[in-house]
Amino acid sequence: MWYAIISQDVENSLPLRQSARPQHIARLNDLKDQGRLLIAGPHPAIDSEDPGEAGFTGSLVVADFASLEDAKAWADADPYVAAGVYAAVTVKPYKLVLP
């Protein structure tokens, strides 16, 4: 089943994001290579494709997991969590309807 992992950043998270990004992206690429990643990306802090120093306010990942518990465990092990990027993470089932 698909699960949405919705994360909210701490204030001024950009330096923390930059330091943990390679490990964070590697885990997402693992999901992609397994055919389990629907979408993933950050929420820019300003209305811009490249927010620069404004950074980001959070992230969204929609991926396939065997259970809600598995999705939560994967989210809890995110390098951004360990680096202190996220103030809060919500994981919930997601039903793909369109397109």
Contacts in CASP RR format, 6 or more apart in sequence:
PFRMAT RR
TARGET T0000
AUTHOR 0000-0000-0000
METHOD contacts of the structure
MODEL  1
MWYAIISQDVENSLPLRQSARPQHIARLNDLKDQGRLLIAGPHPAIDSED
PGEAGFTGSLVVADFASLEDAKAWADADPYVAAGVYAAVTVKPYKLVLP
1 64 0 8 1.000
1 65 0 8 1.000
1 66 0 8 1.000
1 67 0 8 1.000
1 93 0 8 1.000
1 94 0 8 1.000
2 38 0 8 1.000
2 62 0 8 1.000
2 63 0 8 1.000
2 64 0 8 1.000
2 93 0 8 1.000
2 94 0 8 1.000
2 95 0 8 1.000
2 96 0 8 1.000
3 62 0 8 1.000
3 63 0 8 1.000
3 64 0 8 1.000
3 65 0 8 1.000
3 68 0 8 1.000
3 71 0 8 1.000
3 91 0 8 1.000
3 92 0 8 1.000
3 93 0 8 1.000
3 94 0 8 1.000
4 60 0 8 1.000
4 61 0 8 1.000
4 62 0 8 1.000
4 90 0 8 1.000
4 91 0 8 1.000
4 92 0 8 1.000
4 93 0 8 1.000
4 94 0 8 1.000
5 59 0 8 1.000
5 60 0 8 1.000
5 61 0 8 1.000
5 62 0 8 1.000
5 63 0 8 1.000
5 71 0 8 1.000
5 74 0 8 1.000
5 75 0 8 1.000
5 89 0 8 1.000
5 90 0 8 1.000
5 91 0 8 1.000
6 59 0 8 1.000
6 60 0 8 1.000
6 89 0 8 1.000
6 90 0 8 1.000
6 91 0 8 1.000
6 92 0 8 1.000
7 58 0 8 1.000
7 59 0 8 1.000
7 60 0 8 1.000
7 61 0 8 1.000
7 75 0 8 1.000
7 78 0 8 1.000
7 80 0 8 1.000
7 85 0 8 1.000
7 86 0 8 1.000
7 88 0 8 1.000
7 89 0 8 1.000
7 90 0 8 1.000
8 57 0 8 1.000
8 58 0 8 1.000
8 86 0 8 1.000
8 87 0 8 1.000
8 88 0 8 1.000
8 89 0 8 1.000
9 17 0 8 1.000
9 56 0 8 1.000
9 57 0 8 1.000
9 58 0 8 1.000
9 59 0 8 1.000
9 85 0 8 1.000
9 86 0 8 1.000
9 87 0 8 1.000
10 16 0 8 1.000
10 84 0 8 1.000
10 85 0 8 1.000
10 86 0 8 1.000
10 87 0 8 1.000
13 55 0 8 1.000
13 56 0 8 1.000
13 58 0 8 1.000
13 84 0 8 1.000
13 85 0 8 1.000
14 52 0 8 1.000
14 53 0 8 1.000
14 55 0 8 1.000
14 56 0 8 1.000
16 80 0 8 1.000
16 83 0 8 1.000
16 84 0 8 1.000
16 85 0 8 1.000
17 24 0 8 1.000
17 42 0 8 1.000
17 55 0 8 1.000
17 56 0 8 1.000
17 80 0 8 1.000
17 83 0 8 1.000
17 85 0 8 1.000
19 83 0 8 1.000
20 79 0 8 1.000
20 80 0 8 1.000
20 82 0 8 1.000
20 83 0 8 1.000
20 85 0 8 1.000
23 79 0 8 1.000
24 78 0 8 1.000
24 79 0 8 1.000
24 80 0 8 1.000
27 74 0 8 1.000
27 77 0 8 1.000
27 78 0 8 1.000
27 79 0 8 1.000
28 37 0 8 1.000
28 40 0 8 1.000
28 61 0 8 1.000
31 37 0 8 1.000
31 40 0 8 1.000
31 63 0 8 1.000
31 64 0 8 1.000
35 64 0 8 1.000
36 63 0 8 1.000
36 64 0 8 1.000
36 65 0 8 1.000
37 61 0 8 1.000
37 62 0 8 1.000
37 63 0 8 1.000
37 64 0 8 1.000
38 62 0 8 1.000
38 63 0 8 1.000
38 64 0 8 1.000
38 96 0 8 1.000
39 60 0 8 1.000
39 61 0 8 1.000
39 62 0 8 1.000
40 59 0 8 1.000
40 60 0 8 1.000
40 61 0 8 1.000
40 62 0 8 1.000
40 63 0 8 1.000
41 59 0 8 1.000
41 60 0 8 1.000
41 61 0 8 1.000
42 56 0 8 1.000
42 58 0 8 1.000
42 59 0 8 1.000
43 56 0 8 1.000
43 57 0 8 1.000
43 58 0 8 1.000
43 59 0 8 1.000
43 60 0 8 1.000
44 50 0 8 1.000
44 51 0 8 1.000
44 54 0 8 1.000
44 55 0 8 1.000
44 56 0 8 1.000
44 57 0 8 1.000
45 51 0 8 1.000
45 54 0 8 1.000
45 55 0 8 1.000
45 56 0 8 1.000
45 57 0 8 1.000
46 54 0 8 1.000
46 55 0 8 1.000
48 54 0 8 1.000
58 86 0 8 1.000
59 80 0 8 1.000
59 86 0 8 1.000
61 75 0 8 1.000
62 94 0 8 1.000
62 96 0 8 1.000
63 71 0 8 1.000
63 74 0 8 1.000
65 71 0 8 1.000
65 74 0 8 1.000
68 91 0 8 1.000
68 92 0 8 1.000
68 93 0 8 1.000
71 91 0 8 1.000
72 91 0 8 1.000
75 81 0 8 1.000
75 89 0 8 1.000
75 91 0 8 1.000
76 89 0 8 1.000
78 86 0 8 1.000
78 89 0 8 1.000
80 86 0 8 1.000
81 89 0 8 1.000
END
